[in-house]
């Protein structure tokens, strides 16, 4: 025989006054955490952009510096594989990047009035392949010694050249222009 136990009676749960306070507090914390996360992402994105711009500026500076060194090599090397620059080659027309004193910086954007890196020296700037444009330079013959220049040794002639180079970054808006005075003793 099977005995059936009577079910215990169900008592109704006491009514508590629940107003959803925990839900409101949790939602407020969720909103605060979302704002904190968005602020952190915004800061990180800004820092990433600043870092990229700094790197691009550094690449443009290195490209301009390489163009300056290439121009100095172009002037200073007297071997037959490089061009020998004669004073008569410097003119206001800036042919082949050889300019008379006072040449405009706009000549650096003209391929007929400026030289690109390695054009006359054969230097290949493989490291600058990712740049928006290859660096360019022009050489000006200066007629007077720059201020605070030492006088040339007795019996020697000195020629002074101003080399202006323009380097570009990966972004075409990143541009660096450098100038130096190069002195050659003849």
N, C-alpha and C positions, 0 to 999 in steps of 0.2 A: 504494500500500500504506500501510496505516495502522500506525503504530508505537504501541504502547501502552507507556507508561512504567510501570514498576512503582510501586505506591504506597509511599510511605515507611512504614516501620513505625511504629506508634503506640506511644509510650512512656507508660506510666502516670504521671500527675502525682504528684509527691512528696506524701506526706501531711504536711499541716501540722496542728499541734494548734490548732484553732479552738475557743475556748470561749465566744464571744459577749460578750466584754468591751465591745466598741464599742456593741453593742446596749444593754447595761445603762447605759452612760454616757449615751448619747443619750436613753434613757427618763428618766433622772434630770434631765437638762437640760430635757426637755419638761415634767416635773412642776414643776420650779422656775419655768419660764416661765408655766405655767398658774396657779400660786399668785400670782405677781407680777401677772399680768393681773387675777385676781379681786380682789386687794387694791386695785389701782388703780381698778377699777370700783366697788368698795364706797366708796372715798374720794370718788370723783366723785359718786356718788349721794347721799352724805351732804351734800356741799357744795351740791348742787342743792337739796336739801330746806331747808338753812339759808338759802340765798339766797331761796327762795320764801317762807319764813316771815318773813324780814326785809322783803321787799316787801309782804307782807300786813299786817304790823305798821305799815309806813309808810303804806299806804292807809288803815288804820283811824285813824291819827293825823291824817292830812289830812282825813278825814271829820269827826272830832271838832272839829278846828280850824275847819272850814267852818261847822259847827253853832254854835260859839261866836261867830264873826263874824256869822252870821245873827241870832242872839239879840241881839247888840249893835246891829245894824241895826234890829231889831224895836223895841228900846227907844229908840234915839236918833233915829229918823226921825219927825218930827212932821207929815209931809205927810198929806193925807187918804187916800191910797191904802193907808196902813199903819194898823194899830190904834194908838191912843194909849193908853198904859198908865197907868191911874189907880191911886193907892195903895190905894184901896178894893177893887181887883180881886184883891189878893193875899190868899189865904185858905189855911187848913190843908187844904182840899179839893183844892188845886192845879188848879183849873179852868183850862183852856186854857194850861197850863204856867206859870201864875203862882202861886207858892207862898209861904206864910209862912216865916219863918226856921226852919231846922232840919228841912227836908223830907227825907224818906228817899230814898236813891239808887234804891230800888226803883221810885220814881215814873217813872224814865226808861224803864221797860219797859211802862208803862201808857199806851196811846194817848190816854186822856182826861186824863191828868195831865202829859203832856209834848207837845212839838211836834216835828214832823219838819222837816227842812231845807226852807225855803221855804214852809212852811204859811201864815205870816202876811206874808211879804215878797214872795212870788212868785218867789223865786230857784229856778232849776231846776238841779240838780246833775247834769248829763248825764254828767260824769266819774265819778260814783258809781253808774252803772247796774249795774255788775258786782258790787257789794257784796252780801253776804248779806242785810243789812237797811239801810235808810236811817238816817243819823245822827239823833239826837233830842237835845232840850235842854229844860231847865226853868230858870226864873228865880225866885230867892228875893229878897224884899225884906229887907235887913239893917237892923236897928234902931240899931246902933251903928257908928261908924267903925271900919274895920279898924285894927290896930296900925300905927303909923308913917305914918298918913295925914295930909296937910297939912290944916289947918283951912280951911273954905270962906272965900272972900273976903267982906268985910263987906257985909251987905245981901243976900246970896244964900244960898239953901238948897241943900243937897246931899242927893241920894238915892244910896244904895249898894245895889247888886244883886250877888248871887252867881249867876253863870251856870254851870251844870253841863251838860256835853255828853258824849254817849256815841257813839263811832264804832265801826263794825264793819268787818271785813275781808271778803275773798272767802270765807274759811272762817268759819263762824258762831261758832267758838270764839275767834277773834281779836277782842278788845274793848279799846278805849282809852277811859278816862274822864278828862276834863279839867275844871278849874274855873278861873274867873277872877272877880275883883271888878271891876265896872264902876261908875264913879262918874259921875253926871249932875248938872250944876249947873242949878238951876231959876231 
